[in-house]
Amino acid sequence: MDMVPTENGLLGGRIRLLQPARGYRVAVDAVLLAAAVDATSGQHVLDLGAGVGAVGLCLAARVPGCTVLGIELQPALAALATRNAALNGAGDRLRTIVHDLAGPLPPDLAAFDHVVTNPPYLAAAVADPPPDRSKALATIESSADLGRWLSVATGALKPAGTLTLIHRSDRLEEIAGHLVRLGWGDVTVKRLPPAARVLVRARFGAATRRESPPLRLHRPEGGYTDEAEAILRHAQPLAF
């Protein structure tokens, strides 16, 4: 993997982001996910699959006083996440550690108020891996499949906490099934037309599903809608 980074901006330039010039690149999914987290100052957030730290950076920019711990499999991406926290003056609130979710989380971690995650979208059995190994690890399930990923996420939460994730809409039923099995079946779904993506917010409780009004990302004539622009460029929260 070519780890010579490029510098890009998020949230209308509020955030400076170093990321690899080749391989997996941060997309709007990370910004939408961060905007959907109902965090407040003083709360602790866990970001599973943190990559270069984009979700944590966006969340910290919107919610002063929250802290974010990122878990990342790839050491090179975790190193960039640490650099990004320092670059944005958030090194005291954002920390990233290298860990494989196939194993238990470090035992010294306390329970979190929120867990956010953008898991690999593709199951290994159906995926055609890209040649870039780093991108393959970011986009295709490997040592931890979706069920394992969600088990770790829910296990890290306080009983009153929330899990927020973004994923492919064609895997929604699979996600909901795992969450019900884990006891976190109180689910709210927000669709993101025309993108084949869904945001899911889960709480501890019996199987209940609600549909939040969709967030339409693009105008028919092209370009982002005003609602999407407010989130993507102006750091507004996403109404769930």
Secondary structure as UniProt FT lines:
FT   STRAND          5..10
FT   HELIX           11..13
FT   STRAND          15..20
FT   HELIX           28..35
FT   TURN            41..42
FT   STRAND          44..48
FT   TURN            51..52
FT   HELIX           54..62
FT   TURN            64..65
FT   STRAND          67..72
FT   HELIX           75..87
FT   TURN            88..89
FT   TURN            91..93
FT   STRAND          94..98
FT   TURN            101..102
FT   TURN            107..108
FT   STRAND          112..117
FT   TURN            124..126
FT   HELIX           133..139
FT   HELIX           146..155
FT   STRAND          157..168
FT   HELIX           169..171
FT   HELIX           172..182
FT   STRAND          184..191
FT   TURN            193..194
FT   STRAND          197..203
FT   STRAND          205..212
FT   TURN            220..221
FT   HELIX           226..232
FT   TURN            233..234
//
